[in-house]
């Protein structure tokens, strides 16, 4: 299998709150709104994040996004009202900034050290 793109789907129950949080996370409006309860941000040529109102879907999805400088990106998020938790993996290979959205999903910015 050779997929041409990847779409991470994050289910939420309070779509307006989640959309607002992701606008702050990505520092921009969504690129697409396929339906009234769905917003998509195209992050790379082949990768996007979709936030969709699915009140009965399980929570706890984790999305890991590559970052050039986890500490700098965490500082930007803090300035936008999102408080990530910064840490280095025990093996010292990755620096991570982890934050939770209003629905209980997790977004991790990962930098290879």
Phi and psi restraints in degrees (range 20) as a CNS / XPLOR table:
assign (resid 1 and name C) (resid 2 and name N)
       (resid 2 and name CA) (resid 2 and name C) 1.0 -133.9 20.0 2
assign (resid 2 and name N) (resid 2 and name CA)
       (resid 2 and name C) (resid 3 and name N) 1.0 81.4 20.0 2
assign (resid 2 and name C) (resid 3 and name N)
       (resid 3 and name CA) (resid 3 and name C) 1.0 -63.8 20.0 2
assign (resid 3 and name N) (resid 3 and name CA)
       (resid 3 and name C) (resid 4 and name N) 1.0 148.9 20.0 2
assign (resid 3 and name C) (resid 4 and name N)
       (resid 4 and name CA) (resid 4 and name C) 1.0 -93.4 20.0 2
assign (resid 4 and name N) (resid 4 and name CA)
       (resid 4 and name C) (resid 5 and name N) 1.0 -17.1 20.0 2
assign (resid 4 and name C) (resid 5 and name N)
       (resid 5 and name CA) (resid 5 and name C) 1.0 -158.5 20.0 2
assign (resid 5 and name N) (resid 5 and name CA)
       (resid 5 and name C) (resid 6 and name N) 1.0 169.9 20.0 2
assign (resid 5 and name C) (resid 6 and name N)
       (resid 6 and name CA) (resid 6 and name C) 1.0 -133.5 20.0 2
assign (resid 6 and name N) (resid 6 and name CA)
       (resid 6 and name C) (resid 7 and name N) 1.0 134.3 20.0 2
assign (resid 6 and name C) (resid 7 and name N)
       (resid 7 and name CA) (resid 7 and name C) 1.0 -123.1 20.0 2
assign (resid 7 and name N) (resid 7 and name CA)
       (resid 7 and name C) (resid 8 and name N) 1.0 114.9 20.0 2
assign (resid 7 and name C) (resid 8 and name N)
       (resid 8 and name CA) (resid 8 and name C) 1.0 -88.1 20.0 2
assign (resid 8 and name N) (resid 8 and name CA)
       (resid 8 and name C) (resid 9 and name N) 1.0 123.8 20.0 2
assign (resid 8 and name C) (resid 9 and name N)
       (resid 9 and name CA) (resid 9 and name C) 1.0 -107.1 20.0 2
assign (resid 9 and name N) (resid 9 and name CA)
       (resid 9 and name C) (resid 10 and name N) 1.0 123.3 20.0 2
assign (resid 9 and name C) (resid 10 and name N)
       (resid 10 and name CA) (resid 10 and name C) 1.0 -113.6 20.0 2
assign (resid 10 and name N) (resid 10 and name CA)
       (resid 10 and name C) (resid 11 and name N) 1.0 109.8 20.0 2
assign (resid 10 and name C) (resid 11 and name N)
       (resid 11 and name CA) (resid 11 and name C) 1.0 -77.0 20.0 2
assign (resid 11 and name N) (resid 11 and name CA)
       (resid 11 and name C) (resid 12 and name N) 1.0 140.2 20.0 2
assign (resid 11 and name C) (resid 12 and name N)
       (resid 12 and name CA) (resid 12 and name C) 1.0 -137.6 20.0 2
assign (resid 12 and name N) (resid 12 and name CA)
       (resid 12 and name C) (resid 13 and name N) 1.0 157.1 20.0 2
assign (resid 12 and name C) (resid 13 and name N)
       (resid 13 and name CA) (resid 13 and name C) 1.0 -100.8 20.0 2
assign (resid 13 and name N) (resid 13 and name CA)
       (resid 13 and name C) (resid 14 and name N) 1.0 -31.7 20.0 2
assign (resid 13 and name C) (resid 14 and name N)
       (resid 14 and name CA) (resid 14 and name C) 1.0 -107.6 20.0 2
assign (resid 14 and name N) (resid 14 and name CA)
       (resid 14 and name C) (resid 15 and name N) 1.0 87.7 20.0 2
assign (resid 14 and name C) (resid 15 and name N)
       (resid 15 and name CA) (resid 15 and name C) 1.0 -60.1 20.0 2
assign (resid 15 and name N) (resid 15 and name CA)
       (resid 15 and name C) (resid 16 and name N) 1.0 -46.4 20.0 2
assign (resid 15 and name C) (resid 16 and name N)
       (resid 16 and name CA) (resid 16 and name C) 1.0 -58.4 20.0 2
assign (resid 16 and name N) (resid 16 and name CA)
       (resid 16 and name C) (resid 17 and name N) 1.0 -41.5 20.0 2
assign (resid 16 and name C) (resid 17 and name N)
       (resid 17 and name CA) (resid 17 and name C) 1.0 -66.6 20.0 2
assign (resid 17 and name N) (resid 17 and name CA)
       (resid 17 and name C) (resid 18 and name N) 1.0 -42.6 20.0 2
assign (resid 17 and name C) (resid 18 and name N)
       (resid 18 and name CA) (resid 18 and name C) 1.0 -66.8 20.0 2
assign (resid 18 and name N) (resid 18 and name CA)
       (resid 18 and name C) (resid 19 and name N) 1.0 -43.6 20.0 2
assign (resid 18 and name C) (resid 19 and name N)
       (resid 19 and name CA) (resid 19 and name C) 1.0 -60.3 20.0 2
assign (resid 19 and name N) (resid 19 and name CA)
       (resid 19 and name C) (resid 20 and name N) 1.0 -42.1 20.0 2
assign (resid 19 and name C) (resid 20 and name N)
       (resid 20 and name CA) (resid 20 and name C) 1.0 -60.7 20.0 2
assign (resid 20 and name N) (resid 20 and name CA)
       (resid 20 and name C) (resid 21 and name N) 1.0 -43.3 20.0 2
assign (resid 20 and name C) (resid 21 and name N)
       (resid 21 and name CA) (resid 21 and name C) 1.0 -63.4 20.0 2
assign (resid 21 and name N) (resid 21 and name CA)
       (resid 21 and name C) (resid 22 and name N) 1.0 -43.8 20.0 2
assign (resid 21 and name C) (resid 22 and name N)
       (resid 22 and name CA) (resid 22 and name C) 1.0 -71.6 20.0 2
assign (resid 22 and name N) (resid 22 and name CA)
       (resid 22 and name C) (resid 23 and name N) 1.0 -29.9 20.0 2
assign (resid 22 and name C) (resid 23 and name N)
       (resid 23 and name CA) (resid 23 and name C) 1.0 -62.9 20.0 2
assign (resid 23 and name N) (resid 23 and name CA)
       (resid 23 and name C) (resid 24 and name N) 1.0 -39.0 20.0 2
assign (resid 23 and name C) (resid 24 and name N)
       (resid 24 and name CA) (resid 24 and name C) 1.0 -69.3 20.0 2
assign (resid 24 and name N) (resid 24 and name CA)
       (resid 24 and name C) (resid 25 and name N) 1.0 -41.2 20.0 2
assign (resid 24 and name C) (resid 25 and name N)
       (resid 25 and name CA) (resid 25 and name C) 1.0 -58.9 20.0 2
assign (resid 25 and name N) (resid 25 and name CA)
       (resid 25 and name C) (resid 26 and name N) 1.0 -50.2 20.0 2
assign (resid 25 and name C) (resid 26 and name N)
       (resid 26 and name CA) (resid 26 and name C) 1.0 -90.6 20.0 2
assign (resid 26 and name N) (resid 26 and name CA)
       (resid 26 and name C) (resid 27 and name N) 1.0 -5.9 20.0 2
assign (resid 26 and name C) (resid 27 and name N)
       (resid 27 and name CA) (resid 27 and name C) 1.0 59.9 20.0 2
assign (resid 27 and name N) (resid 27 and name CA)
       (resid 27 and name C) (resid 28 and name N) 1.0 37.9 20.0 2
assign (resid 27 and name C) (resid 28 and name N)
       (resid 28 and name CA) (resid 28 and name C) 1.0 -170.6 20.0 2
assign (resid 28 and name N) (resid 28 and name CA)
       (resid 28 and name C) (resid 29 and name N) 1.0 166.3 20.0 2
assign (resid 28 and name C) (resid 29 and name N)
       (resid 29 and name CA) (resid 29 and name C) 1.0 -70.9 20.0 2
assign (resid 29 and name N) (resid 29 and name CA)
       (resid 29 and name C) (resid 30 and name N) 1.0 159.5 20.0 2
assign (resid 29 and name C) (resid 30 and name N)
       (resid 30 and name CA) (resid 30 and name C) 1.0 -65.5 20.0 2
assign (resid 30 and name N) (resid 30 and name CA)
       (resid 30 and name C) (resid 31 and name N) 1.0 152.6 20.0 2
assign (resid 30 and name C) (resid 31 and name N)
       (resid 31 and name CA) (resid 31 and name C) 1.0 -78.5 20.0 2
assign (resid 31 and name N) (resid 31 and name CA)
       (resid 31 and name C) (resid 32 and name N) 1.0 -29.4 20.0 2
assign (resid 31 and name C) (resid 32 and name N)
       (resid 32 and name CA) (resid 32 and name C) 1.0 -143.1 20.0 2
assign (resid 32 and name N) (resid 32 and name CA)
       (resid 32 and name C) (resid 33 and name N) 1.0 151.5 20.0 2
assign (resid 32 and name C) (resid 33 and name N)
       (resid 33 and name CA) (resid 33 and name C) 1.0 -131.2 20.0 2
assign (resid 33 and name N) (resid 33 and name CA)
       (resid 33 and name C) (resid 34 and name N) 1.0 83.8 20.0 2
assign (resid 33 and name C) (resid 34 and name N)
       (resid 34 and name CA) (resid 34 and name C) 1.0 -61.5 20.0 2
assign (resid 34 and name N) (resid 34 and name CA)
       (resid 34 and name C) (resid 35 and name N) 1.0 -23.6 20.0 2
assign (resid 34 and name C) (resid 35 and name N)
       (resid 35 and name CA) (resid 35 and name C) 1.0 -156.9 20.0 2
assign (resid 35 and name N) (resid 35 and name CA)
       (resid 35 and name C) (resid 36 and name N) 1.0 170.2 20.0 2
assign (resid 35 and name C) (resid 36 and name N)
       (resid 36 and name CA) (resid 36 and name C) 1.0 -63.5 20.0 2
assign (resid 36 and name N) (resid 36 and name CA)
       (resid 36 and name C) (resid 37 and name N) 1.0 -24.6 20.0 2
assign (resid 36 and name C) (resid 37 and name N)
       (resid 37 and name CA) (resid 37 and name C) 1.0 -108.5 20.0 2
assign (resid 37 and name N) (resid 37 and name CA)
       (resid 37 and name C) (resid 38 and name N) 1.0 30.9 20.0 2
assign (resid 37 and name C) (resid 38 and name N)
       (resid 38 and name CA) (resid 38 and name C) 1.0 -148.1 20.0 2
assign (resid 38 and name N) (resid 38 and name CA)
       (resid 38 and name C) (resid 39 and name N) 1.0 136.7 20.0 2
assign (resid 38 and name C) (resid 39 and name N)
       (resid 39 and name CA) (resid 39 and name C) 1.0 -137.3 20.0 2
assign (resid 39 and name N) (resid 39 and name CA)
       (resid 39 and name C) (resid 40 and name N) 1.0 139.9 20.0 2
assign (resid 39 and name C) (resid 40 and name N)
       (resid 40 and name CA) (resid 40 and name C) 1.0 -127.0 20.0 2
assign (resid 40 and name N) (resid 40 and name CA)
       (resid 40 and name C) (resid 41 and name N) 1.0 138.0 20.0 2
assign (resid 40 and name C) (resid 41 and name N)
       (resid 41 and name CA) (resid 41 and name C) 1.0 -115.3 20.0 2
assign (resid 41 and name N) (resid 41 and name CA)
       (resid 41 and name C) (resid 42 and name N) 1.0 119.6 20.0 2
assign (resid 41 and name C) (resid 42 and name N)
       (resid 42 and name CA) (resid 42 and name C) 1.0 -82.6 20.0 2
assign (resid 42 and name N) (resid 42 and name CA)
       (resid 42 and name C) (resid 43 and name N) 1.0 116.4 20.0 2
assign (resid 42 and name C) (resid 43 and name N)
       (resid 43 and name CA) (resid 43 and name C) 1.0 -100.1 20.0 2
assign (resid 43 and name N) (resid 43 and name CA)
       (resid 43 and name C) (resid 44 and name N) 1.0 -31.0 20.0 2
assign (resid 43 and name C) (resid 44 and name N)
       (resid 44 and name CA) (resid 44 and name C) 1.0 -142.4 20.0 2
assign (resid 44 and name N) (resid 44 and name CA)
       (resid 44 and name C) (resid 45 and name N) 1.0 175.5 20.0 2
assign (resid 44 and name C) (resid 45 and name N)
       (resid 45 and name CA) (resid 45 and name C) 1.0 -54.7 20.0 2
assign (resid 45 and name N) (resid 45 and name CA)
       (resid 45 and name C) (resid 46 and name N) 1.0 -37.2 20.0 2
assign (resid 45 and name C) (resid 46 and name N)
       (resid 46 and name CA) (resid 46 and name C) 1.0 -117.3 20.0 2
assign (resid 46 and name N) (resid 46 and name CA)
       (resid 46 and name C) (resid 47 and name N) 1.0 13.7 20.0 2
assign (resid 46 and name C) (resid 47 and name N)
       (resid 47 and name CA) (resid 47 and name C) 1.0 -138.4 20.0 2
assign (resid 47 and name N) (resid 47 and name CA)
       (resid 47 and name C) (resid 48 and name N) 1.0 133.6 20.0 2
assign (resid 47 and name C) (resid 48 and name N)
       (resid 48 and name CA) (resid 48 and name C) 1.0 -142.6 20.0 2
assign (resid 48 and name N) (resid 48 and name CA)
       (resid 48 and name C) (resid 49 and name N) 1.0 161.1 20.0 2
assign (resid 48 and name C) (resid 49 and name N)
       (resid 49 and name CA) (resid 49 and name C) 1.0 -118.0 20.0 2
assign (resid 49 and name N) (resid 49 and name CA)
       (resid 49 and name C) (resid 50 and name N) 1.0 131.4 20.0 2
assign (resid 49 and name C) (resid 50 and name N)
       (resid 50 and name CA) (resid 50 and name C) 1.0 -117.5 20.0 2
assign (resid 50 and name N) (resid 50 and name CA)
       (resid 50 and name C) (resid 51 and name N) 1.0 129.9 20.0 2
assign (resid 50 and name C) (resid 51 and name N)
       (resid 51 and name CA) (resid 51 and name C) 1.0 -109.2 20.0 2
assign (resid 51 and name N) (resid 51 and name CA)
       (resid 51 and name C) (resid 52 and name N) 1.0 125.4 20.0 2
assign (resid 51 and name C) (resid 52 and name N)
       (resid 52 and name CA) (resid 52 and name C) 1.0 -138.8 20.0 2
assign (resid 52 and name N) (resid 52 and name CA)
       (resid 52 and name C) (resid 53 and name N) 1.0 139.7 20.0 2
assign (resid 52 and name C) (resid 53 and name N)
       (resid 53 and name CA) (resid 53 and name C) 1.0 -73.2 20.0 2
assign (resid 53 and name N) (resid 53 and name CA)
       (resid 53 and name C) (resid 54 and name N) 1.0 109.8 20.0 2
assign (resid 53 and name C) (resid 54 and name N)
       (resid 54 and name CA) (resid 54 and name C) 1.0 -137.6 20.0 2
assign (resid 54 and name N) (resid 54 and name CA)
       (resid 54 and name C) (resid 55 and name N) 1.0 80.5 20.0 2
assign (resid 54 and name C) (resid 55 and name N)
       (resid 55 and name CA) (resid 55 and name C) 1.0 -55.4 20.0 2
assign (resid 55 and name N) (resid 55 and name CA)
       (resid 55 and name C) (resid 56 and name N) 1.0 -30.1 20.0 2
assign (resid 55 and name C) (resid 56 and name N)
       (resid 56 and name CA) (resid 56 and name C) 1.0 -99.2 20.0 2
assign (resid 56 and name N) (resid 56 and name CA)
       (resid 56 and name C) (resid 57 and name N) 1.0 2.3 20.0 2
assign (resid 56 and name C) (resid 57 and name N)
       (resid 57 and name CA) (resid 57 and name C) 1.0 -76.4 20.0 2
assign (resid 57 and name N) (resid 57 and name CA)
       (resid 57 and name C) (resid 58 and name N) 1.0 149.8 20.0 2
assign (resid 57 and name C) (resid 58 and name N)
       (resid 58 and name CA) (resid 58 and name C) 1.0 -64.8 20.0 2
assign (resid 58 and name N) (resid 58 and name CA)
       (resid 58 and name C) (resid 59 and name N) 1.0 150.7 20.0 2
assign (resid 58 and name C) (resid 59 and name N)
       (resid 59 and name CA) (resid 59 and name C) 1.0 -103.3 20.0 2
assign (resid 59 and name N) (resid 59 and name CA)
       (resid 59 and name C) (resid 60 and name N) 1.0 174.5 20.0 2
assign (resid 59 and name C) (resid 60 and name N)
       (resid 60 and name CA) (resid 60 and name C) 1.0 101.5 20.0 2
assign (resid 60 and name N) (resid 60 and name CA)
       (resid 60 and name C) (resid 61 and name N) 1.0 19.9 20.0 2
assign (resid 60 and name C) (resid 61 and name N)
       (resid 61 and name CA) (resid 61 and name C) 1.0 -70.7 20.0 2
assign (resid 61 and name N) (resid 61 and name CA)
       (resid 61 and name C) (resid 62 and name N) 1.0 141.0 20.0 2
assign (resid 61 and name C) (resid 62 and name N)
       (resid 62 and name CA) (resid 62 and name C) 1.0 -120.4 20.0 2
assign (resid 62 and name N) (resid 62 and name CA)
       (resid 62 and name C) (resid 63 and name N) 1.0 132.1 20.0 2
assign (resid 62 and name C) (resid 63 and name N)
       (resid 63 and name CA) (resid 63 and name C) 1.0 -120.1 20.0 2
assign (resid 63 and name N) (resid 63 and name CA)
       (resid 63 and name C) (resid 64 and name N) 1.0 129.6 20.0 2
assign (resid 63 and name C) (resid 64 and name N)
       (resid 64 and name CA) (resid 64 and name C) 1.0 -108.5 20.0 2
assign (resid 64 and name N) (resid 64 and name CA)
       (resid 64 and name C) (resid 65 and name N) 1.0 124.6 20.0 2
assign (resid 64 and name C) (resid 65 and name N)
       (resid 65 and name CA) (resid 65 and name C) 1.0 -114.3 20.0 2
assign (resid 65 and name N) (resid 65 and name CA)
       (resid 65 and name C) (resid 66 and name N) 1.0 133.4 20.0 2
assign (resid 65 and name C) (resid 66 and name N)
       (resid 66 and name CA) (resid 66 and name C) 1.0 -65.8 20.0 2
assign (resid 66 and name N) (resid 66 and name CA)
       (resid 66 and name C) (resid 67 and name N) 1.0 142.3 20.0 2
assign (resid 66 and name C) (resid 67 and name N)
       (resid 67 and name CA) (resid 67 and name C) 1.0 -134.3 20.0 2
assign (resid 67 and name N) (resid 67 and name CA)
       (resid 67 and name C) (resid 68 and name N) 1.0 144.0 20.0 2
assign (resid 67 and name C) (resid 68 and name N)
       (resid 68 and name CA) (resid 68 and name C) 1.0 -77.4 20.0 2
assign (resid 68 and name N) (resid 68 and name CA)
       (resid 68 and name C) (resid 69 and name N) 1.0 -32.1 20.0 2
assign (resid 68 and name C) (resid 69 and name N)
       (resid 69 and name CA) (resid 69 and name C) 1.0 -150.8 20.0 2
assign (resid 69 and name N) (resid 69 and name CA)
       (resid 69 and name C) (resid 70 and name N) 1.0 96.9 20.0 2
assign (resid 69 and name C) (resid 70 and name N)
       (resid 70 and name CA) (resid 70 and name C) 1.0 -60.3 20.0 2
assign (resid 70 and name N) (resid 70 and name CA)
       (resid 70 and name C) (resid 71 and name N) 1.0 -39.1 20.0 2
assign (resid 70 and name C) (resid 71 and name N)
       (resid 71 and name CA) (resid 71 and name C) 1.0 -66.3 20.0 2
assign (resid 71 and name N) (resid 71 and name CA)
       (resid 71 and name C) (resid 72 and name N) 1.0 -43.4 20.0 2
assign (resid 71 and name C) (resid 72 and name N)
       (resid 72 and name CA) (resid 72 and name C) 1.0 -66.0 20.0 2
assign (resid 72 and name N) (resid 72 and name CA)
       (resid 72 and name C) (resid 73 and name N) 1.0 -41.8 20.0 2
assign (resid 72 and name C) (resid 73 and name N)
       (resid 73 and name CA) (resid 73 and name C) 1.0 -66.1 20.0 2
assign (resid 73 and name N) (resid 73 and name CA)
       (resid 73 and name C) (resid 74 and name N) 1.0 -37.3 20.0 2
assign (resid 73 and name C) (resid 74 and name N)
       (resid 74 and name CA) (resid 74 and name C) 1.0 -63.5 20.0 2
assign (resid 74 and name N) (resid 74 and name CA)
       (resid 74 and name C) (resid 75 and name N) 1.0 -39.6 20.0 2
assign (resid 74 and name C) (resid 75 and name N)
       (resid 75 and name CA) (resid 75 and name C) 1.0 -63.5 20.0 2
assign (resid 75 and name N) (resid 75 and name CA)
       (resid 75 and name C) (resid 76 and name N) 1.0 -39.9 20.0 2
assign (resid 75 and name C) (resid 76 and name N)
       (resid 76 and name CA) (resid 76 and name C) 1.0 -63.3 20.0 2
assign (resid 76 and name N) (resid 76 and name CA)
       (resid 76 and name C) (resid 77 and name N) 1.0 -42.9 20.0 2
assign (resid 76 and name C) (resid 77 and name N)
       (resid 77 and name CA) (resid 77 and name C) 1.0 -64.0 20.0 2
assign (resid 77 and name N) (resid 77 and name CA)
       (resid 77 and name C) (resid 78 and name N) 1.0 -41.6 20.0 2
assign (resid 77 and name C) (resid 78 and name N)
       (resid 78 and name CA) (resid 78 and name C) 1.0 -59.4 20.0 2
assign (resid 78 and name N) (resid 78 and name CA)
       (resid 78 and name C) (resid 79 and name N) 1.0 -41.3 20.0 2
assign (resid 78 and name C) (resid 79 and name N)
       (resid 79 and name CA) (resid 79 and name C) 1.0 -64.1 20.0 2
assign (resid 79 and name N) (resid 79 and name CA)
       (resid 79 and name C) (resid 80 and name N) 1.0 -23.9 20.0 2
assign (resid 79 and name C) (resid 80 and name N)
       (resid 80 and name CA) (resid 80 and name C) 1.0 -96.8 20.0 2
assign (resid 80 and name N) (resid 80 and name CA)
       (resid 80 and name C) (resid 81 and name N) 1.0 10.8 20.0 2
assign (resid 80 and name C) (resid 81 and name N)
       (resid 81 and name CA) (resid 81 and name C) 1.0 87.5 20.0 2
assign (resid 81 and name N) (resid 81 and name CA)
       (resid 81 and name C) (resid 82 and name N) 1.0 14.7 20.0 2
assign (resid 81 and name C) (resid 82 and name N)
       (resid 82 and name CA) (resid 82 and name C) 1.0 -112.2 20.0 2
assign (resid 82 and name N) (resid 82 and name CA)
       (resid 82 and name C) (resid 83 and name N) 1.0 127.4 20.0 2
assign (resid 82 and name C) (resid 83 and name N)
       (resid 83 and name CA) (resid 83 and name C) 1.0 -104.1 20.0 2
assign (resid 83 and name N) (resid 83 and name CA)
       (resid 83 and name C) (resid 84 and name N) 1.0 90.3 20.0 2
assign (resid 83 and name C) (resid 84 and name N)
       (resid 84 and name CA) (resid 84 and name C) 1.0 -76.4 20.0 2
assign (resid 84 and name N) (resid 84 and name CA)
       (resid 84 and name C) (resid 85 and name N) 1.0 157.0 20.0 2
assign (resid 84 and name C) (resid 85 and name N)
       (resid 85 and name CA) (resid 85 and name C) 1.0 -101.2 20.0 2
assign (resid 85 and name N) (resid 85 and name CA)
       (resid 85 and name C) (resid 86 and name N) 1.0 119.8 20.0 2
assign (resid 85 and name C) (resid 86 and name N)
       (resid 86 and name CA) (resid 86 and name C) 1.0 -95.0 20.0 2
assign (resid 86 and name N) (resid 86 and name CA)
       (resid 86 and name C) (resid 87 and name N) 1.0 137.9 20.0 2
assign (resid 86 and name C) (resid 87 and name N)
       (resid 87 and name CA) (resid 87 and name C) 1.0 -162.2 20.0 2
assign (resid 87 and name N) (resid 87 and name CA)
       (resid 87 and name C) (resid 88 and name N) 1.0 160.5 20.0 2
assign (resid 87 and name C) (resid 88 and name N)
       (resid 88 and name CA) (resid 88 and name C) 1.0 -108.1 20.0 2
assign (resid 88 and name N) (resid 88 and name CA)
       (resid 88 and name C) (resid 89 and name N) 1.0 137.4 20.0 2
assign (resid 88 and name C) (resid 89 and name N)
       (resid 89 and name CA) (resid 89 and name C) 1.0 -62.8 20.0 2
assign (resid 89 and name N) (resid 89 and name CA)
       (resid 89 and name C) (resid 90 and name N) 1.0 152.5 20.0 2
assign (resid 89 and name C) (resid 90 and name N)
       (resid 90 and name CA) (resid 90 and name C) 1.0 -55.6 20.0 2
assign (resid 90 and name N) (resid 90 and name CA)
       (resid 90 and name C) (resid 91 and name N) 1.0 -31.2 20.0 2
assign (resid 90 and name C) (resid 91 and name N)
       (resid 91 and name CA) (resid 91 and name C) 1.0 -82.1 20.0 2
assign (resid 91 and name N) (resid 91 and name CA)
       (resid 91 and name C) (resid 92 and name N) 1.0 -4.2 20.0 2
assign (resid 91 and name C) (resid 92 and name N)
       (resid 92 and name CA) (resid 92 and name C) 1.0 76.6 20.0 2
assign (resid 92 and name N) (resid 92 and name CA)
       (resid 92 and name C) (resid 93 and name N) 1.0 11.5 20.0 2
assign (resid 92 and name C) (resid 93 and name N)
       (resid 93 and name CA) (resid 93 and name C) 1.0 -86.4 20.0 2
assign (resid 93 and name N) (resid 93 and name CA)
       (resid 93 and name C) (resid 94 and name N) 1.0 -24.0 20.0 2
assign (resid 93 and name C) (resid 94 and name N)
       (resid 94 and name CA) (resid 94 and name C) 1.0 -136.2 20.0 2
assign (resid 94 and name N) (resid 94 and name CA)
       (resid 94 and name C) (resid 95 and name N) 1.0 143.6 20.0 2
assign (resid 94 and name C) (resid 95 and name N)
       (resid 95 and name CA) (resid 95 and name C) 1.0 -108.7 20.0 2
assign (resid 95 and name N) (resid 95 and name CA)
       (resid 95 and name C) (resid 96 and name N) 1.0 127.3 20.0 2
assign (resid 95 and name C) (resid 96 and name N)
       (resid 96 and name CA) (resid 96 and name C) 1.0 -124.7 20.0 2
assign (resid 96 and name N) (resid 96 and name CA)
       (resid 96 and name C) (resid 97 and name N) 1.0 145.6 20.0 2
assign (resid 96 and name C) (resid 97 and name N)
       (resid 97 and name CA) (resid 97 and name C) 1.0 -123.5 20.0 2
assign (resid 97 and name N) (resid 97 and name CA)
       (resid 97 and name C) (resid 98 and name N) 1.0 115.0 20.0 2
assign (resid 97 and name C) (resid 98 and name N)
       (resid 98 and name CA) (resid 98 and name C) 1.0 -113.9 20.0 2
assign (resid 98 and name N) (resid 98 and name CA)
       (resid 98 and name C) (resid 99 and name N) 1.0 134.7 20.0 2
assign (resid 98 and name C) (resid 99 and name N)
       (resid 99 and name CA) (resid 99 and name C) 1.0 -144.1 20.0 2
assign (resid 99 and name N) (resid 99 and name CA)
       (resid 99 and name C) (resid 100 and name N) 1.0 151.3 20.0 2
assign (resid 99 and name C) (resid 100 and name N)
       (resid 100 and name CA) (resid 100 and name C) 1.0 -107.4 20.0 2
assign (resid 100 and name N) (resid 100 and name CA)
       (resid 100 and name C) (resid 101 and name N) 1.0 139.4 20.0 2
assign (resid 100 and name C) (resid 101 and name N)
       (resid 101 and name CA) (resid 101 and name C) 1.0 -83.9 20.0 2
assign (resid 101 and name N) (resid 101 and name CA)
       (resid 101 and name C) (resid 102 and name N) 1.0 173.6 20.0 2
assign (resid 101 and name C) (resid 102 and name N)
       (resid 102 and name CA) (resid 102 and name C) 1.0 -62.4 20.0 2
assign (resid 102 and name N) (resid 102 and name CA)
       (resid 102 and name C) (resid 103 and name N) 1.0 -19.6 20.0 2
assign (resid 102 and name C) (resid 103 and name N)
       (resid 103 and name CA) (resid 103 and name C) 1.0 -93.4 20.0 2
assign (resid 103 and name N) (resid 103 and name CA)
       (resid 103 and name C) (resid 104 and name N) 1.0 -2.9 20.0 2
assign (resid 103 and name C) (resid 104 and name N)
       (resid 104 and name CA) (resid 104 and name C) 1.0 96.6 20.0 2
assign (resid 104 and name N) (resid 104 and name CA)
       (resid 104 and name C) (resid 105 and name N) 1.0 6.7 20.0 2
assign (resid 104 and name C) (resid 105 and name N)
       (resid 105 and name CA) (resid 105 and name C) 1.0 -83.3 20.0 2
assign (resid 105 and name N) (resid 105 and name CA)
       (resid 105 and name C) (resid 106 and name N) 1.0 159.7 20.0 2
assign (resid 105 and name C) (resid 106 and name N)
       (resid 106 and name CA) (resid 106 and name C) 1.0 -120.4 20.0 2
assign (resid 106 and name N) (resid 106 and name CA)
       (resid 106 and name C) (resid 107 and name N) 1.0 135.6 20.0 2
assign (resid 106 and name C) (resid 107 and name N)
       (resid 107 and name CA) (resid 107 and name C) 1.0 -115.3 20.0 2
assign (resid 107 and name N) (resid 107 and name CA)
       (resid 107 and name C) (resid 108 and name N) 1.0 126.5 20.0 2
assign (resid 107 and name C) (resid 108 and name N)
       (resid 108 and name CA) (resid 108 and name C) 1.0 -118.4 20.0 2
assign (resid 108 and name N) (resid 108 and name CA)
       (resid 108 and name C) (resid 109 and name N) 1.0 128.4 20.0 2
assign (resid 108 and name C) (resid 109 and name N)
       (resid 109 and name CA) (resid 109 and name C) 1.0 -98.1 20.0 2
assign (resid 109 and name N) (resid 109 and name CA)
       (resid 109 and name C) (resid 110 and name N) 1.0 121.8 20.0 2
assign (resid 109 and name C) (resid 110 and name N)
       (resid 110 and name CA) (resid 110 and name C) 1.0 -117.4 20.0 2
assign (resid 110 and name N) (resid 110 and name CA)
       (resid 110 and name C) (resid 111 and name N) 1.0 128.0 20.0 2
assign (resid 110 and name C) (resid 111 and name N)
       (resid 111 and name CA) (resid 111 and name C) 1.0 -114.0 20.0 2
assign (resid 111 and name N) (resid 111 and name CA)
       (resid 111 and name C) (resid 112 and name N) 1.0 129.4 20.0 2
assign (resid 111 and name C) (resid 112 and name N)
       (resid 112 and name CA) (resid 112 and name C) 1.0 -78.2 20.0 2
assign (resid 112 and name N) (resid 112 and name CA)
       (resid 112 and name C) (resid 113 and name N) 1.0 131.5 20.0 2
